[in-house]
Amino acid sequence: MTGYDVIVIGAGPAGMAAATRAAELGAHTALIEQGPEPGGQVYRPLPSQFSAGGDAHPGDELREQLRSSTATVLAKHAVWNLADGYHVDVIGPQGTKRLQARTLILATGTYERFVPVQGWTLPGVIGLGAATVLIKSQQVLPGRNVVVAGAGPLLLLVAAMILEAGGRVAAFVDLNGVTDWTARLPTMLSRPDLIWQGSRWWSRLLRAGTPVFRRHVITCIEGENDVAGVQLARVDRNWRATHREARTIAADTVCMGNGLCPSTDMTRLLKLGHRFAPELGGWVPEVDENFRSEREGLYVVGDGAGVRGAAAAPLSGEIAALSAAHALERIDRDQLERARTPLVQDFRRASRFGLTMSGLTTVRAGLISDISSDTVVCRCEDITRGQIDDAVAAGCRDINQVKAATRCGMGPCQGKMCGDAATSILASQVGSHEQVGQLTARPPFRPVDTKALTGSFDYDDIVMAEHAPT
């Protein structure tokens, strides 16, 4: 078993910054990343054969700093279990191994939030984030005639990327209205670079003649074996469909999403305290201003500690690395404070913008109440809204009771696709997310090849215990 002063899990912007800074401060550091190289979702690099002209890619600076550090990068390694004593079980190209950390920094990022609608299980329906992965990593269009729907700035990014890659956006469907965006303009002005980028994306949509539907929602995705089109309706301020002016749009693909949720499976398994903070994406682990948790030596950074955006993420990683280095006696208190103070100021500025954008995706009650009883909520186990309602009627009051009664959240994704919607449905009837709680986490965090865990063996090698006397 290999030991490290610091192990960082997740090589997005927060994880790269944390590992780089910890190594610079003299800590024996490892960075574990499931993907082929660092970058995470937001800074996912193009494969080398797709790179053109030597143009700088977002995230290249962080990657170069990491490469120049002494941190050990374990790419193509998936963490499938965490155990007491900060034992980290990973599986990689050479099989399984167990690492041990004195200090553990979790930079596990987020997963997409979906609010189920009729037909969302059809082939041809994918997440907004999944669409960016297809285009960024393989330059593959999600479809040729695409409806882009949901809430938040990722809508605009995906629509612009599809157009620039040669696809057609059949409709741009935004739950927010113009006033929802303009109300955030004062904060948005703090990032003129992003306003300029957003204006370029809008210009691209306008030049393409893309139909834009503000304060609208998809009420149904039509098709038999794949997507054929969508039905739209206007929504009120609570995002409840009014069903006036209902429209049907032909399409072969739907890219949909309602923002991001912090990935908390590891923090839940480690029994950290969590609080429900809709402005941060939902349930977030309890951490202090140094991103230190209640467990000694455990830090949570980046959007996994609350969705604040890509600009704030690396700053949180550096702050946690400094705090860890101080705990490991690599730097003294004065060195910690001198280095930490400007980072905290920058983090607060970056967070204001990120929280403003994240606020556009906070799910409103009308969207949940409109989920019909026959709509599938849990795709893995084929559980409908009606089955969840029946469990509530039978007396279920927290999400794990619903899980036991219906199997909702028991599939391979472990609730990543359905968990937020299921808890929101339950909370709307029980009273609050705090009363409903969170799904219990369990290993493996990701599907694992059983053969990789068991290795090669013969049943004759198994030592059989003697039968107890009768």
URFEN-V555175 format. One record per helix or strand of 3 or more residues. SS is the DSSP state (~ for helix, > for strand). FROM is the first residue (numbers start at 1). LEN is the number of residues. If there is no record, write none. Layout:
# URFEN-V555175
ss=SS from=FROM len=LEN
ss=SS from=FROM len=LEN
This chain:
# URFEN-V555175
ss=> from=2 len=8
ss=~ from=13 len=12
ss=> from=29 len=4
ss=~ from=48 len=3
ss=~ from=60 len=9
ss=> from=72 len=3
ss=> from=78 len=6
ss=> from=87 len=6
ss=> from=95 len=12
ss=> from=110 len=3
ss=> from=125 len=3
ss=~ from=128 len=11
ss=> from=145 len=6
ss=~ from=153 len=12
ss=> from=168 len=7
ss=~ from=178 len=5
ss=~ from=185 len=4
ss=~ from=192 len=17
ss=> from=212 len=3
ss=> from=216 len=7
ss=> from=229 len=7
ss=> from=247 len=4
ss=> from=253 len=5
ss=> from=260 len=3
ss=~ from=265 len=5
ss=> from=274 len=4
ss=~ from=278 len=3
ss=> from=282 len=4
ss=> from=298 len=3
ss=~ from=302 len=4
ss=~ from=310 len=18
ss=~ from=333 len=27
ss=~ from=365 len=5
ss=> from=376 len=3
ss=~ from=385 len=9
ss=~ from=399 len=8
ss=~ from=419 len=12
ss=~ from=433 len=4
ss=~ from=450 len=5
ss=~ from=459 len=3
